[in-house]
Amino acid sequence: MRSGSASKRMRLDKYLKVARLAKRRSEAKEALDAGRIECAGRPVKASYQVKVGDELLIHYARDDVRVRIDAVPERAAKGRAEKFYTLLPPDPKKLQQ
């Protein structure tokens, strides 16, 4: 990545690992390949470049989680994972079903 770049980006599978939304990068890739993670209503691939402001819908086994990307780190930093995203309330459309 070029220094001085205003918009940081990172592969989604790596971001999920760094933000601790997945235990391992390979686990994140499997979920992405299975279509269990969406951005803007569409399943995304592991190579998708996340950026600040993206909203993800993650379909875990027991629950769905919506998050907004608040920061894209240059490298992993222990203890800071919760600062990389914000949990969003569930989709109101799904609650009505």
N, C-alpha and C positions, 0 to 999 in steps of 0.2 A: 504494500500500500504506500502510496506517495505521502511524504510528510507534508503537512499543511492542508491535507484534504479535508474539506468541510463535512462531507458525509461519509462516515465510517460504515463499512459493510463487512459481513462475515457470513460464511456458509451456515445455513440453518441447522444442519446436524451438529456442527461445532458449537453454535450459539446455545442450543438446547443443553449441551453438556456443560459449557462454561457457566450458564445461568442456573444450572442444577435442576432443570426441568426434566432431564433424563439422567440416569445413572452413568451410562456409557454412551459414547458416540455411536458405536455399532447398534445399540438399542434404539437410539434416536433415528438412525438410518432405516432400521427395520420398520418403525412406526411410520416414517415418511413414505417408504416404499409401499406400505399397506394402505396409504391414503387416510391415516388417522389424524393427520395434522393439516389444518386448512388456514389459508390467508386470503382474505377478501372473498370468502365463500367458495374457494376452490382448493382442492388438494394440491400441495406443493411438494417438490422434490428436495432431496438432501442438498442439492447444489444451489437452491434458491438463496439469493443474497439478501439477508434481513437488513433492515435499516430502521432508525428511530422513527416511531410512529406506526409501524406495522402492528396489526392486531392479529393474533393467532388464536385458533380454536383447536384445543388438543383433546382428543377423545381417548381418555384413559379407560381401563376396564370397567370401573364402577361409576365414573363421573366425567363430565365434560368441564374443561377449564378454559376460560378466556383470559388472555393476557395482552397487554400493550407493551411494546418494546420501548423502554425509556433510555437505554444506553447500549452501545455496542463496544465492548472493551477491546483493547488491542491484544490483551492476553488475559489468561485466567488469574483471578486474585481470590484467595481463600477469604471467606467471611464477607464478601461484597456481593454475592449472587443476588440477594433480594433487591439490590439497587438497580439491577439491569432491566427489571420489568415491573408492571403493576397488574395485580389481579383485578379483573373486571367482573361486574355482576353477570349472572347467567343471562343468556339471550331471552328477552321477554316473550318472543314468539314460541319458543320451546316450552316455556312455563305454562302457556295456555293450553297445550295439548294434553 
